[in-house]
Amino acid sequence: MPEPIDLLARPVYGMSQVDWILRLHPGTARRWIDGYTRGGKDYPPIVRLEQTGDDIVTWGEFTEARLLSEFRDAGIPIIRMRPAVEELRQQFDRRHPLAHALPYLEGRGRELVLKIQQQVGLEKQLQLVVVRNGQLVLTTQADHFVQSVDFADQEVVQRMHPLPDLEHVWLDPLRQFGEPTVRAVPTAVIAEQVRAGDDPKLIGRLYELTDQEVWQAIRYELLRSDAAQAA
């Protein structure tokens, strides 16, 4: 069955941009999306069907990397999610099953995710769904992801927050080439004006943004900068 819309196949970023946007250590996006070789051993990609060497990342690939980023502090190599993702891809008949609403928002989808997790022996630290008080619920990481995205017609991720607590900062593949924005204004533009000495309130009036929108744009850019320096 084909993807319901072409949005997931839309090219949006380079690998280094994905690291920058998601505040990952350099090279992490490439390992997750396209696989890697270490110590003479090949590690197939989690996101792509197979290694391609392509530096361009589609919206579907980025969306799945965004979910994986929720597990960066799990204490277990994220590569261990690969068998579960492969099986989800086959069972849901979707190239990017984790970019769809079905595994998260529908009961039958959650049931299938639980079954696959158990089938491949996925460690609990990397699971998307758990049974709690007799009900299937999303894990904290999966719930953070779902709370950060908008599903187009309840099918695929249309846009998302790069960080769940910055509700005014959006990533939209159809706006500003997917760059982080507050409304239609790139957060990098706002941060650059602040660095140039412009008053945040003046910036807000210039772009018709609220104080909170301006400050969230600044905060996001500061967090990205801190992550880059730490790397």
N, C-alpha and C positions, 0 to 999 in steps of 0.2 A: 504494500500500500504506500503511495507517495506521501510526502509531507503535505499538510493541508494548505500551506502557503509557501512562497519562495523566500520569506523573510529569513528563515534559518540558514539559507544558503548564501545570504548576502555577505560579501567580503567587507570587513570593517576595520581590523587592526593588524599590526605586525606583532610578532611574538613579544618583542621588548615593550610594546605599548600595553599588552595584557599584563605583564609583570608590573608596569608602572601604575596602571589603573587599579589593579587589585592589591597593590602593595606587597607583591611577592618578591622573593629573592631572585635576582637575575638568573634566567635560565629555567626557572620553575615551570613557566607556562609551556615552554617547548617540551620539557620532559613529560608533562601531563598530556599535552595535546598530540605530540608527534613521536613520543618515545625517546629512548636514549641508549647509549652503550657505556657500560662501566666495567672496568676490569676484564675486558674482552668478552663480556656477556651482553647480549642484546635484550633490552626491556621494551616490549611493544607498547604503543600508546594506549592510554585509557580512553581518550576522547575520539580519536580517529580510528577507522577500521584497520588501517595499516599505516606504517611510516611513509611519508611522502617527501619530506624535506622542504615542503612549502612553508614560507615564512608568513604568508597571509592567513589570517584567522577569520572564519565566518562567524556570523552572529550565533548560530547554533553551537559552534565549538566554544565560543567565548562564554555563552550561557552555562554550558556544562562545567567549564573551568571556574566560573563564578560559584557554582555549587560546591565544587571540590575545595575551593578556598575556605569554605566554612569548616573544613576538617583539617586545616593546616596545623592545628595544635592538638590533634588527636593522640599524638605519641606513637602512632603506627604509620608505616609508609603507605601513602595514599595509593601507590601502585597496586596494593592488595584489593582495591575496589574493582580492578579490571575484570575479573571473571563475572562479577555481578552485573557490571555495565554491559558486557558482551551478551549475557543472557537476557537482560532487559531489552536490549536492541532487537534480539530475535523474537522474544515473546510479544513485545508491543509493536513489532514490525515498523520501527521508526529508526532513522539514522541517528537521531539525537533524542532518545527517550526522556532524558532528564531535562530537556528544554520544553517538555510538554506538561500540561496540567494533569493529565491522567494519573501518573504515579503518586501525585500528592493530594489531589482534591476529590477523587472518586474512590468509593469503597472498594470496587473491584480492582482498581489499580493498586491500592494499598495492599490488598490481599495478595496480589501477584508479586509485589515487591517483597513482602514478608516471606513468601514461599521461596523466592529466588535467593534471598539472604540466607535462609536456612539451608537451601540446597548446596550453595557454594561455600558454606561455613564462614560467612563474612563476620569479622570481629565486631563486637557490639559498639566499639568506638567509631566505626565507620558506617553504621547502619542508618537508614533513612526512616524506617518504620519500626515501632515496637508495640507490644501488647501491654496496655496499662489499664488495670481495673476492668479487664475483660473487653477493652476496646482497642482498635487499631488507631494509634496516634503517631504523628510525626515526631522524630527526635528533635532535640533543640536545634541542631545544625540545619536540618531540613526545614524546620519551621521558620528559622531566621531567613533562609533563602526565599521561601514562599511569601513571607511578609515583605520582602524587598522587591518583588516583581509584580508586573501587571501582565496578565494573560490576555491575549487577543481572542475575544469570543470564547474564553475559557478553553483555549486549545494550546497555543504556544506563547512563550514569553515575548512580549512586544517591546517592553522597556523595563529598566530596573534601577534600583539604587545601588551604587557601588559599595556603600556601607549601610547597614540596616537602620542606624540611628540618625542618618542624615536624610530626612524625608523630602527635602527640597532639591537635593542633588540627584540628577537623573542621567542615565545612559540610554540613548535612543538611537538605534542604527539609522533612522531616517532623518535625524537632525544633527547638524554640525559634525558630520562624518563620525558620529558615535562618541564624540568627545564629551566628558562630563559637563553638564550645564545646569544652571538654575534658570528655569523657564527656557528661554532661547539663548541665554548668555553663557559662554564657556566660563567655567570656574577659573581657568588659567588667566583669562582676560581680567577678571575681577582681582585676582591675587596680584597680577602684574601692576595694576593701577595702585593697589595698596602699597606695594614695594616702592612705587614711584613717589609715594607721599600723599596720595589722594585720600581725603577723608571718607571712611566707609559710608557715612550718611549721604555724602555728595554722590558717591557711586550709586547708591540706592535710588536717589532721585533721578540720576542720569538714565538708568536702565529701568526705572519704575519697578524696583524691587523693594521688598520689606527689609527691615533691619535683620530679621532672622535669616532671610534668604541670603543676604550678603555675608553674614557671619558664617553660615554653613558652607558657603563656597570657599571662604578663607580657611576655615577649619579643615576642609577636605584637602586643599592644596598643601597645607602645613603637614598633615598626616602623610601625604604622598612624599613630600620632601624628606620628612623624618625617616620614612621607610627606606628611601633611596640611600640616605646617608648611612643608615644602620647596615645596609647590605654591603 
